[in-house]
Amino acid sequence: MRSLLLLLVFALSTGRLLSADEPQIELYEAPTHIGQSVTVSGLVVVVFVNKYGNAFINFGDKYPNQTFTGLIPAGTPLASDSSLQELQGKTVKITGVIELNRGKPEMKITSKDQIVSE
């Protein structure tokens, strides 16, 4: 009972409930899951921070030909985290809701627990 309570407290404090039913998909499947909460897995080609402080984790290819993007908004502690550069060249899983931005699938990342490097 205590471990269940601790898990619930953790899930509520991170803003996410862990779910075994959450689909895990590959990069190329992202456009068919717009508006859904999923875990996307793929190769990170480049991590880039623009002049406004937004960080972009591009999968599949460099901008503007990326297959999928993880967006970390400026002003969040994660956007200025230098360890993000270590994701380049690695297979990474990110979890969240897929949105469409300029015709490309994208996921907003607001917490480090949304990113898992394999």
C-alpha positions as CSV (number, residue, x, y, z in Angstrom):
1,M,0.0,0.0,0.0
2,R,2.8,2.4,0.9
3,S,4.6,1.8,-2.4
4,L,1.4,2.5,-4.3
5,L,0.9,5.7,-2.4
6,L,4.5,6.8,-3.2
7,L,4.1,6.0,-6.9
8,L,0.9,8.1,-7.0
9,V,2.7,11.0,-5.2
10,F,5.5,10.7,-7.7
11,A,3.2,10.7,-10.7
12,L,1.2,13.6,-9.5
13,S,4.3,15.6,-8.7
14,T,5.7,15.1,-12.2
15,G,2.4,15.9,-13.8
16,R,2.2,12.5,-15.5
17,L,0.7,9.2,-14.6
18,L,2.8,6.3,-15.8
19,S,0.8,4.0,-18.1
20,A,1.6,0.6,-19.5
21,D,-1.0,1.3,-22.2
22,E,0.9,4.3,-23.6
23,P,2.0,3.4,-27.2
24,Q,5.6,3.3,-28.1
25,I,6.1,4.3,-31.7
26,E,8.9,4.9,-34.2
27,L,9.7,8.3,-35.8
28,Y,7.9,7.6,-39.0
29,E,4.7,6.8,-37.2
30,A,4.5,10.2,-35.4
31,P,2.3,11.9,-38.1
32,T,-0.4,9.4,-37.5
33,H,-0.5,10.1,-33.8
34,I,-1.2,13.8,-33.7
35,G,-2.9,14.8,-30.4
36,Q,-2.0,11.5,-28.7
37,S,0.3,10.9,-25.8
38,V,3.0,8.4,-26.9
39,T,6.6,7.5,-26.5
40,V,8.6,8.2,-29.7
41,S,11.9,6.4,-30.2
42,G,14.6,7.3,-32.8
43,L,18.1,8.6,-33.6
44,V,18.8,12.2,-32.6
45,V,20.7,13.9,-35.4
46,V,21.2,17.3,-33.9
47,V,20.4,19.3,-30.8
48,F,20.1,23.0,-31.5
49,V,19.4,26.1,-29.3
50,N,18.1,29.1,-31.3
51,K,18.7,32.8,-30.6
52,Y,15.5,32.9,-28.5
53,G,16.6,30.1,-26.2
54,N,14.3,27.4,-27.5
55,A,16.1,24.0,-27.7
56,F,15.3,21.6,-30.5
57,I,16.0,17.9,-30.5
58,N,15.8,16.9,-34.2
59,F,15.3,13.2,-35.1
60,G,15.9,11.6,-38.5
61,D,17.6,14.6,-40.2
62,K,18.6,18.2,-39.7
63,Y,16.1,21.1,-39.9
64,P,14.1,21.6,-42.2
65,N,14.1,17.9,-43.2
66,Q,13.7,16.4,-39.7
67,T,11.3,13.6,-39.2
68,F,10.3,14.6,-35.7
69,T,11.3,17.3,-33.2
70,G,11.3,17.6,-29.4
71,L,10.9,21.2,-28.5
72,I,12.1,22.5,-25.1
73,P,10.7,26.0,-24.6
74,A,13.0,28.9,-23.6
75,G,12.9,29.8,-20.0
76,T,12.6,26.3,-18.8
77,P,15.7,24.9,-16.9
78,L,16.0,22.1,-19.3
79,A,16.4,24.5,-22.3
80,S,19.8,25.6,-21.0
81,D,21.0,22.2,-19.9
82,S,24.3,21.6,-21.6
83,S,23.8,17.8,-21.2
84,L,21.3,17.9,-24.0
85,Q,24.2,18.0,-26.5
86,E,25.1,14.5,-25.3
87,L,21.9,13.2,-27.0
88,Q,23.3,13.7,-30.5
89,G,24.0,10.4,-32.2
90,K,22.1,8.4,-29.7
91,T,18.8,6.6,-29.8
92,V,16.4,8.5,-27.6
93,K,12.8,8.0,-26.4
94,I,10.7,11.0,-25.6
95,T,7.2,10.9,-24.1
96,G,4.4,13.4,-24.4
97,V,1.6,14.6,-26.7
98,I,2.5,15.0,-30.4
99,E,1.4,18.2,-32.0
100,L,1.8,19.5,-35.6
101,N,4.0,22.5,-36.2
102,R,4.5,23.8,-39.7
103,G,3.5,20.4,-41.1
104,K,6.0,18.5,-38.9
105,P,5.3,16.3,-35.8
106,E,6.6,17.9,-32.7
107,M,6.5,17.2,-28.9
108,K,6.9,19.8,-26.2
109,I,9.3,18.7,-23.5
110,T,9.0,20.4,-20.1
111,S,10.6,17.9,-17.9
112,K,13.8,15.8,-18.0
113,D,11.8,12.7,-17.1
114,Q,10.2,12.8,-20.6
115,I,13.6,12.0,-22.2
116,V,15.3,8.6,-22.0
117,S,18.6,8.0,-23.7
118,E,19.3,4.3,-24.7
